[in-house]
Amino acid sequence: MPKTGEDRRYLVIVNPVSRGGKAQEEGIWLLNRLRKAGVDYEFLFTERAGHAEEMVVKWAEDFDVVVSVSGDGTTNEIINGIMKVPHTELKLAMFPAGTADDFACNMGYDRKDKEQALRTILGNNCRTIDLIRYDDRYAAVTWGLGVDSEIADGAYKWKRFRIPAYFYSGLRICFFEERKKYHVRFDYEGQTLDDWVLISILCNAPLFGRYIKIHPDAKMNDGLLGLTIGREMPNVYGLVLFAFACLNGRHGFSRLVSYHQVRSMRVECKSDTYAQIDGEVFKFDAGKVINISVVPQALKVLVPAESLESKKLPFVHKEEPPEPVQLRLIPRREGVAEELEELSRRVKARIERALEARGRRPVRTPRRSKREQGRQVALFGRDREEERLTRRAAKRIKKEMRDLGESGC
């Protein structure tokens, strides 16, 4: 029998700087709702790049669901942490709070609907998806080389402006700077491409950069990866194709664009090359070789109930395998690690103090008994007063953290 929300243990990981700091506010809202639901959860903030992955590897064995309150980059860290934990029951849930939220959107989440995300986190609807493996790491949505990665790198220092920063960076690189050229070699499915490319994207899902259908036929559970290759072309022509890609992926008419499906491939960068992996930018030196493959049915993700019936989402209809019943030779601990409990307690206490300072003590709802579990609790629906308080509390916590940083504490 799959566990319900009341029986699960949740590890909630928040990247407080995601979406220009908006994720911190979203995390406070989620904390209050989980407390009302009476579920068993611990709540943590990330402090640096790679921190989310470290926390999952260290503590995920004590939990049933990891909730990512962040964007694609931190979600990628969480996924890599999950793949390092030999725990087949562990699931991922999303509370979209990033700039693009490509992973969440491809899974059927509405990034503007917090109540939908909360229902999903507490619900039982699940999909099993493939992952992209490159060397010893994993990606969920895209692994790409080329001008899009260069644009993302240029937008990084303007990231607080979110999507407009990427458009600004793209226009600057295409018209006011000398754009780099990328020479790559791909070996896949018995074929070889050795050429200069504008962009090349390995896709586990079609939606990329929130608006672009880079490979319209890519599916997240078919055991294949979509490969889109755009050969070198003039900047203006590339912008025209970009516009068609935003129109439901209609850029395939061009002879300079080709679609492929692969299970594995070898990539060799013959020039210095920018790369983006689930939205995070890297730079590979000339001579870098990467081996990439698909890992079928690798990860379980909680999804909105309505998404299971949608034909617009990138999934092949499959019956989900039943929950595995495993013999535990070592019983799971009743509690959680003391270090984790202490860290989570500090975060919760800081949020409570911030809420109290804004005029209202957060409502504490005790864990429901078995008799009370059938009773409907007001968890869903918009509360303007709660939104106002969480917004002000997030600003207060941000100021406290900034003051601590300036004082060197």
C-alpha positions in Angstrom: 0.0 0.0 0.0 1.4 3.4 -0.9 1.8 5.8 2.0 -0.5 8.8 2.3 0.6 12.3 3.2 -0.1 11.7 6.9 2.2 8.6 7.0 5.1 10.0 5.0 8.2 11.8 6.1 9.1 14.9 4.1 12.5 16.5 3.6 11.8 20.1 2.3 14.8 21.8 0.7 14.5 25.5 -0.1 17.0 27.5 -2.2 16.4 31.0 -0.7 17.9 32.9 -3.6 16.0 31.1 -6.3 13.7 33.3 -8.5 15.4 36.4 -7.1 14.6 35.5 -3.5 11.0 34.6 -4.1 11.6 31.0 -3.2 12.2 31.9 0.4 8.7 33.4 0.6 7.2 30.4 -1.1 9.0 28.1 1.4 7.6 30.0 4.4 4.1 29.6 2.9 4.7 25.9 2.4 6.0 25.4 5.9 2.8 26.9 7.4 0.6 24.7 5.2 2.5 21.5 6.1 2.2 22.4 9.7 -1.6 22.7 9.3 -1.7 19.4 7.6 0.0 17.8 10.6 2.6 15.9 8.5 6.0 14.8 9.6 8.6 17.1 7.9 12.0 18.7 8.3 12.8 22.1 6.6 16.2 23.2 5.4 17.7 26.2 3.4 20.6 25.6 1.1 23.7 27.8 1.7 25.9 27.2 -1.4 26.1 25.4 -4.7 26.0 21.6 -4.2 24.5 21.9 -0.7 21.2 20.4 -1.7 22.9 17.2 -3.1 25.0 16.9 0.1 21.9 17.1 2.3 20.0 14.5 0.3 22.9 12.0 0.3 23.3 12.5 4.1 19.7 12.3 5.2 17.4 11.0 2.6 17.3 7.5 4.0 15.2 8.9 6.8 12.5 10.2 4.5 9.9 9.1 1.9 9.6 12.3 -0.2 12.1 15.1 -1.0 10.4 18.4 -1.8 12.3 20.8 -4.0 11.3 24.5 -3.4 13.6 25.9 -6.0 14.3 26.0 -9.7 15.9 23.6 -12.1 19.5 23.9 -10.9 18.7 23.0 -7.2 16.3 20.3 -8.4 19.1 18.8 -10.5 21.3 18.7 -7.3 18.5 16.9 -5.4 18.0 14.4 -8.2 21.8 13.6 -8.2 21.6 13.1 -4.5 18.6 10.8 -4.8 20.4 8.7 -7.4 23.3 8.2 -4.9 20.9 6.8 -2.2 20.1 3.1 -2.5 16.5 3.7 -1.5 13.9 2.7 -4.1 11.0 4.1 -2.3 12.3 7.7 -2.3 10.2 10.1 -4.4 10.7 13.7 -5.6 8.0 16.4 -5.3 8.2 19.9 -6.7 7.1 23.3 -5.4 8.1 25.5 -8.4 10.1 28.5 -7.4 12.7 29.1 -10.1 13.2 31.3 -13.2 12.1 28.8 -15.8 11.0 25.7 -13.9 11.3 23.5 -17.0 11.3 20.3 -15.0 8.1 21.2 -13.1 6.3 22.4 -16.2 7.1 19.3 -18.2 5.8 17.2 -15.3 2.4 19.1 -15.4 2.8 21.5 -12.5 1.4 25.0 -12.8 4.2 27.2 -11.5 1.7 29.9 -10.4 -0.6 27.6 -8.5 0.7 26.9 -5.0 -2.4 25.0 -3.9 -1.9 22.6 -6.8 1.7 22.0 -5.7 0.6 21.4 -2.1 -2.1 18.9 -3.2 0.5 17.1 -5.2 3.0 16.9 -2.3 0.3 15.4 0.0 -1.2 13.2 -2.8 -0.3 9.8 -4.2 -0.2 10.4 -8.0 3.2 9.4 -9.3 5.1 9.0 -12.6 8.3 7.2 -13.2 10.7 9.0 -15.6 13.9 8.5 -17.4 17.1 10.4 -16.7 20.1 11.6 -18.8 23.3 10.1 -17.4 26.6 11.9 -18.4 29.7 10.3 -17.0 28.7 9.7 -13.3 26.0 12.4 -13.0 22.4 12.9 -14.1 20.2 15.5 -15.7 16.4 15.5 -15.9 15.4 17.7 -18.8 18.3 18.9 -21.0 22.0 18.6 -21.7 23.2 21.0 -24.3 26.1 22.7 -26.0 26.3 25.9 -27.9 25.0 29.5 -28.1 22.1 29.0 -25.6 24.7 28.1 -23.0 26.7 31.2 -23.9 23.6 33.3 -23.6 22.8 31.8 -20.2 26.3 32.5 -19.0 26.0 36.1 -20.1 22.7 36.5 -18.3 24.0 35.2 -15.0 25.0 38.6 -13.6 21.6 40.0 -14.5 19.8 37.0 -13.2 17.7 39.0 -10.8 15.8 40.3 -13.9 15.0 36.6 -14.7 13.7 35.9 -18.3 14.3 39.4 -19.7 18.0 39.0 -18.7 18.3 36.0 -21.2 16.7 38.0 -24.0 19.1 40.9 -23.3 22.1 38.6 -23.3 21.0 36.9 -26.5 20.5 40.2 -28.4 23.9 41.5 -27.1 25.8 38.3 -28.1 24.1 38.1 -31.6 24.4 41.7 -32.6 27.0 43.6 -30.5 29.7 41.0 -29.8 31.6 38.4 -31.7 29.7 35.1 -31.2 31.9 32.1 -30.5 31.7 29.1 -32.8 31.6 25.5 -31.5 33.2 22.5 -33.2 32.0 19.2 -31.9 32.0 15.5 -32.8 29.0 13.3 -32.0 29.0 9.5 -32.2 25.6 8.0 -31.8 23.5 5.1 -33.1 26.2 4.1 -35.6 26.4 7.7 -37.0 29.1 10.4 -36.7 28.7 14.2 -36.9 31.9 16.2 -37.0 31.0 19.8 -37.7 30.5 23.4 -36.4 27.2 23.8 -34.7 25.1 26.7 -33.4 23.3 24.6 -30.8 22.9 20.9 -29.9 20.5 19.8 -27.2 19.9 16.3 -25.8 16.4 16.4 -24.5 14.5 14.2 -22.0 11.5 16.5 -22.4 10.5 19.0 -25.2 10.0 22.2 -23.2 13.2 24.2 -22.7 13.6 27.7 -21.4 10.0 27.8 -20.4 8.8 28.8 -23.9 10.8 26.8 -26.4 9.9 23.3 -27.7 13.4 22.3 -28.7 12.5 18.7 -29.6 8.7 18.4 -30.0 8.7 14.6 -29.9 10.8 14.0 -26.8 9.1 11.9 -24.1 10.2 11.5 -20.5 9.4 7.8 -20.1 10.1 6.2 -23.5 13.6 5.0 -22.8 15.0 7.4 -25.5 16.6 10.8 -25.6 15.8 13.4 -28.3 18.7 15.1 -30.0 18.3 18.4 -31.7 21.2 19.8 -33.8 21.3 23.3 -35.2 24.2 23.7 -37.5 26.2 27.0 -37.9 24.0 29.7 -39.4 23.8 33.6 -39.6 22.6 35.3 -36.4 19.4 36.7 -38.0 18.4 33.3 -39.4 19.0 31.8 -36.0 16.7 34.3 -34.4 14.0 33.5 -36.9 14.3 29.8 -36.0 14.2 30.7 -32.4 10.8 32.5 -32.9 9.5 29.4 -34.7 10.7 27.2 -31.8 8.7 29.3 -29.4 5.6 28.7 -31.7 5.1 25.1 -30.5 8.4 23.8 -31.9 8.0 24.6 -35.6 11.6 25.2 -36.4 12.1 21.8 -37.9 11.3 23.0 -41.4 14.9 24.3 -41.8 17.5 22.1 -43.4 20.0 23.4 -40.8 18.0 21.8 -38.0 17.8 18.0 -37.5 16.0 15.8 -35.0 17.3 12.4 -33.8 16.5 9.8 -31.1 19.4 8.1 -29.3 20.0 5.8 -26.3 23.6 6.7 -25.9 26.2 8.9 -27.5 29.8 10.1 -27.2 30.5 13.8 -27.3 33.9 15.3 -28.1 34.4 19.1 -27.8 36.9 20.1 -30.4 36.9 23.7 -29.3 36.3 25.5 -26.0 32.5 25.0 -25.5 29.8 26.4 -23.2 27.4 23.8 -21.9 24.1 24.0 -20.0 22.8 21.1 -17.9 19.3 21.6 -16.5 19.8 25.3 -16.7 23.2 25.5 -15.0 26.1 26.7 -17.2 29.5 25.0 -17.5 32.5 25.5 -19.7 34.3 22.5 -21.3 37.9 22.8 -22.7 38.8 21.6 -26.1 39.4 17.9 -26.0 36.8 17.2 -23.4 35.0 13.9 -24.0 31.6 13.0 -22.4 29.7 9.7 -22.6 26.0 10.2 -22.3 23.2 7.6 -22.0 19.5 7.3 -21.0 18.6 5.6 -17.7 15.1 4.3 -18.2 12.6 4.4 -15.3 15.1 5.9 -13.0 13.1 8.3 -10.8 9.6 8.5 -9.2 8.0 11.9 -9.1 4.8 13.0 -7.5 2.7 14.8 -10.1 -0.7 16.7 -10.1 -3.7 14.4 -10.5 -5.0 16.3 -13.5 -1.6 15.8 -15.3 -2.2 12.1 -15.6 -5.0 12.6 -18.1 -3.3 15.4 -20.1 -2.3 14.5 -23.7 -0.2 17.6 -24.0 2.5 16.5 -21.6 5.6 14.5 -22.8 4.7 11.0 -21.7 3.9 7.7 -23.3 0.9 6.2 -21.6 2.1 3.4 -19.3 0.7 1.7 -16.3 2.8 2.7 -13.3 4.5 -0.4 -11.7 3.1 -1.3 -8.2 5.0 0.0 -5.2 7.7 -2.5 -4.4 7.4 -4.4 -1.1 10.9 -4.8 0.3 12.2 -6.7 3.3 14.1 -4.3 5.6 16.9 -6.2 7.2 17.7 -3.0 9.2 14.5 -1.3 10.6 14.1 2.4 9.8 14.9 4.7 12.7 11.9 6.1 14.5 13.3 9.6 14.6 15.7 11.5 12.4 19.4 12.3 12.8 20.0 14.8 15.7 22.1 17.1 13.5 19.3 17.3 10.9 16.6 17.9 13.6 18.6 20.7 15.1 19.3 22.4 11.7 15.6 22.1 10.8 14.5 23.4 14.2 16.6 26.5 13.8 15.1 27.3 10.4 11.6 26.8 11.7 12.3 28.9 14.8 13.7 31.7 12.6 10.6 31.7 10.5 8.3 31.7 13.5 10.1 34.7 15.0 9.8 36.6 11.7 6.1 35.8 11.5 5.5 36.9 15.1 7.4 40.1 14.5 4.9 40.9 11.8 1.9 40.7 14.2 0.6 37.2 14.3 1.9 34.0 15.8 1.7 31.1 13.3 -1.1 28.7 14.0 0.1 25.4 15.4 -2.1 22.5 14.4 -1.3 19.2 16.3 -0.8 16.0 14.4 -4.2 14.5 13.7 -5.3 11.2 15.3 -6.6 8.3 13.3 -10.1 9.3 14.2 -9.5 12.9 12.9 -7.9 11.9 9.7 -11.2 11.8 7.8 -12.1 15.3 8.9 -11.5 18.0 6.2 -8.9 20.6 7.1 -8.8 24.0 5.5 -5.5 23.5 3.8 -6.3 24.9 0.4 -7.6 28.2 -0.9 -6.0 31.6 -1.0 -5.5 33.5 2.2 -4.4 37.1 1.5 -3.4 37.8 5.1 -1.2 34.7 5.1 0.4 35.8 1.8 1.1 39.2 3.2 2.7 37.8 6.4 4.9 35.3 4.5 6.1 38.1 2.2 7.0 40.3 5.1 8.6 37.5 7.0 10.7 36.5 4.0 12.0 40.1 3.8 12.8 40.1 7.5 14.8 36.9 7.2 16.6 38.1 4.1 17.6 41.3 6.1 18.8 39.2 9.1 20.9 37.0 6.8 22.4 40.0 5.1 23.3 41.6 8.4 24.9 38.4 9.6 27.0 38.2 6.4 28.2 41.8 6.8 29.1 41.3 10.4 31.1 38.2 9.5 29.2 35.9 11.8 
